[in-house]
Amino acid sequence: MELVQRARQGDRRALARLITLVENEAPEAVEALQELYLFTGKAQVIGITGPPGSGKSTLTDKLVKELRKEKKKVAVIAVDPTSPFTGGAILGDRIRMSDLNLDEDVYIRSMGTRGSLGGLSAATSAATKVLDACDFDYVFIETVGVGQSEVDIVKAADTTIVVMVPGLGDDIQAIKAGILEIGDFFVVNKADRDGANRVALELRMMLDLNEQKLVWQPPVLMSVANQNQGIAEIVAGIKDHFTYLKESGELAIKRRERLEKELLEIVSKKIYRQIADKVQREGKLKQYLDSLMKKETDPYTLVKVILQDVIKT
Amino acid sequence: MAEKRIRVLVAKPGLDGHDRGAKVIARSLRDAGMEVIYTGLRQTPEQIVAAAIQEDVDVVAMSLLSGAHNHLFPKVVELLKEKNAEDILVLGGGVIPEADIPFLKERGIAEIFTPGTPTGKVVKFIRDKIGEKV
């Protein structure tokens, strides 16, 4: 595919167009992803997640700049919420990263969630692969501002950084399940504010409660991103984590599990679409619903009928 | 297949800090089902064009109240052309004197929306030009 070649040679317009195709689930996207798959696996994918207003975009901006000092190629996918009512979105994460616009070796892309509820959009993982295959050394994924249970980022990232800020609640918040279980790192941002030490302490206490002693103990770091404080330490930590993942063999395990999920997801999507198309095309759906409403049959019996129908053809 | 959405970059070139108009437009395009990438204040034409290309937008909508529109709007059109991205629709808004509008259109700005334009008119213009239903 010409677009793939151009994107891999550094043509930003081609790269951007590829990501649009992937986002729109266009038929050409499959062909592109087939070709690109061979080139994936080199980039470290870093997830940045945390509550709204915790400074994820500012922190990402600073981390990218730190990595640019070493001439690394860096891409950012920044996800913001799509309106469930209109399908529209305001994607504003770039505001904090506008000095990076003119850096040829940085690529930033904003995405709406388009109906996904896990903090990412359905196309985020595939877009990450496109960027990985286009020779970026680091791909950052900034999630929407999350609450407690939007944890899709762990399925997409090698290293997940959970950004916290002082003043969000007492220490029981820290032992709840959800986003606090997924951090390979915790960063207490806005650490110049009151209560930052307390948040860090509570996080460390929560991490000490982990029953199984993990080989990788998630570090708790402090930063004041808008003043560039603590950034070098976080970058060092990101690299340490990748080294750990590679040396311990965990990276291979993680990626294998991810491939399993992705493969099965693609299969189920494809099967679902074929069945749904068929049922709708033949106008049987209306008939089925009529008989369900009249209690002539039940959904489980109907599913058997539908599946048998598909297998036959 | 997931539906295609119209993507619009709303940008504030120039040195004025008045972004209310830009925010009103961003909001109404969002409500019309479009994905709006907002760049923030004081962007250079180079930054706007780089962002437009990275985001693969269909439209660049600029708001400017500083009086530098005759320089900055055409500059964005030129830079897009340099990057082979002249298919991106460029719109302008803000306090633009009537007398400047023909010049700007000649230089490739598809339409200029001055204060008081109903937001629905902007939405319709974009939909008609991009030629898709949302």
HADDOCK unambig.tbl for C-alpha pairs under 7 A between the chains (distance, minus, plus):
assign (segid A and resid 12 and name CA) (segid B and resid 54 and name CA) 6.43 0.50 0.50
assign (segid A and resid 13 and name CA) (segid B and resid 53 and name CA) 5.69 0.50 0.50
assign (segid A and resid 13 and name CA) (segid B and resid 54 and name CA) 6.65 0.50 0.50
assign (segid A and resid 16 and name CA) (segid B and resid 53 and name CA) 6.90 0.50 0.50
assign (segid A and resid 16 and name CA) (segid B and resid 54 and name CA) 5.43 0.50 0.50
assign (segid A and resid 16 and name CA) (segid B and resid 55 and name CA) 6.23 0.50 0.50
assign (segid A and resid 16 and name CA) (segid B and resid 56 and name CA) 5.34 0.50 0.50
assign (segid A and resid 17 and name CA) (segid B and resid 56 and name CA) 6.07 0.50 0.50
assign (segid A and resid 24 and name CA) (segid B and resid 1 and name CA) 6.82 0.50 0.50
assign (segid A and resid 24 and name CA) (segid B and resid 2 and name CA) 5.14 0.50 0.50
assign (segid A and resid 24 and name CA) (segid B and resid 3 and name CA) 6.03 0.50 0.50
assign (segid A and resid 24 and name CA) (segid B and resid 4 and name CA) 5.50 0.50 0.50
assign (segid A and resid 25 and name CA) (segid B and resid 1 and name CA) 5.37 0.50 0.50
assign (segid A and resid 25 and name CA) (segid B and resid 2 and name CA) 5.62 0.50 0.50
assign (segid A and resid 26 and name CA) (segid B and resid 1 and name CA) 6.29 0.50 0.50
assign (segid A and resid 86 and name CA) (segid B and resid 31 and name CA) 5.82 0.50 0.50
assign (segid A and resid 86 and name CA) (segid B and resid 32 and name CA) 6.52 0.50 0.50
assign (segid A and resid 86 and name CA) (segid B and resid 33 and name CA) 4.85 0.50 0.50
assign (segid A and resid 87 and name CA) (segid B and resid 33 and name CA) 4.76 0.50 0.50
assign (segid A and resid 88 and name CA) (segid B and resid 30 and name CA) 4.35 0.50 0.50
assign (segid A and resid 88 and name CA) (segid B and resid 31 and name CA) 5.91 0.50 0.50
assign (segid A and resid 88 and name CA) (segid B and resid 32 and name CA) 6.54 0.50 0.50
assign (segid A and resid 88 and name CA) (segid B and resid 33 and name CA) 3.65 0.50 0.50
assign (segid A and resid 88 and name CA) (segid B and resid 34 and name CA) 4.47 0.50 0.50
assign (segid A and resid 88 and name CA) (segid B and resid 35 and name CA) 5.16 0.50 0.50
assign (segid A and resid 89 and name CA) (segid B and resid 30 and name CA) 5.20 0.50 0.50
assign (segid A and resid 89 and name CA) (segid B and resid 34 and name CA) 6.47 0.50 0.50
assign (segid A and resid 89 and name CA) (segid B and resid 35 and name CA) 4.70 0.50 0.50
assign (segid A and resid 89 and name CA) (segid B and resid 36 and name CA) 5.92 0.50 0.50
assign (segid A and resid 90 and name CA) (segid B and resid 30 and name CA) 6.30 0.50 0.50
assign (segid A and resid 90 and name CA) (segid B and resid 35 and name CA) 6.10 0.50 0.50
assign (segid A and resid 90 and name CA) (segid B and resid 36 and name CA) 4.78 0.50 0.50
assign (segid A and resid 90 and name CA) (segid B and resid 37 and name CA) 5.96 0.50 0.50
assign (segid A and resid 90 and name CA) (segid B and resid 38 and name CA) 6.93 0.50 0.50
assign (segid A and resid 91 and name CA) (segid B and resid 36 and name CA) 5.87 0.50 0.50
assign (segid A and resid 91 and name CA) (segid B and resid 37 and name CA) 4.66 0.50 0.50
assign (segid A and resid 91 and name CA) (segid B and resid 38 and name CA) 6.16 0.50 0.50
assign (segid A and resid 92 and name CA) (segid B and resid 37 and name CA) 6.00 0.50 0.50
assign (segid A and resid 92 and name CA) (segid B and resid 38 and name CA) 5.16 0.50 0.50
assign (segid A and resid 92 and name CA) (segid B and resid 39 and name CA) 6.78 0.50 0.50
assign (segid A and resid 94 and name CA) (segid B and resid 39 and name CA) 5.93 0.50 0.50
assign (segid A and resid 95 and name CA) (segid B and resid 38 and name CA) 6.91 0.50 0.50
assign (segid A and resid 95 and name CA) (segid B and resid 39 and name CA) 4.91 0.50 0.50
assign (segid A and resid 95 and name CA) (segid B and resid 40 and name CA) 5.05 0.50 0.50
assign (segid A and resid 101 and name CA) (segid B and resid 47 and name CA) 5.54 0.50 0.50
assign (segid A and resid 101 and name CA) (segid B and resid 50 and name CA) 5.92 0.50 0.50
assign (segid A and resid 101 and name CA) (segid B and resid 51 and name CA) 6.14 0.50 0.50
assign (segid A and resid 102 and name CA) (segid B and resid 47 and name CA) 6.04 0.50 0.50
assign (segid A and resid 102 and name CA) (segid B and resid 50 and name CA) 6.46 0.50 0.50
assign (segid A and resid 107 and name CA) (segid B and resid 54 and name CA) 6.56 0.50 0.50
assign (segid A and resid 108 and name CA) (segid B and resid 54 and name CA) 6.43 0.50 0.50
assign (segid A and resid 109 and name CA) (segid B and resid 54 and name CA) 6.25 0.50 0.50
assign (segid A and resid 109 and name CA) (segid B and resid 55 and name CA) 5.49 0.50 0.50
assign (segid A and resid 110 and name CA) (segid B and resid 55 and name CA) 6.70 0.50 0.50
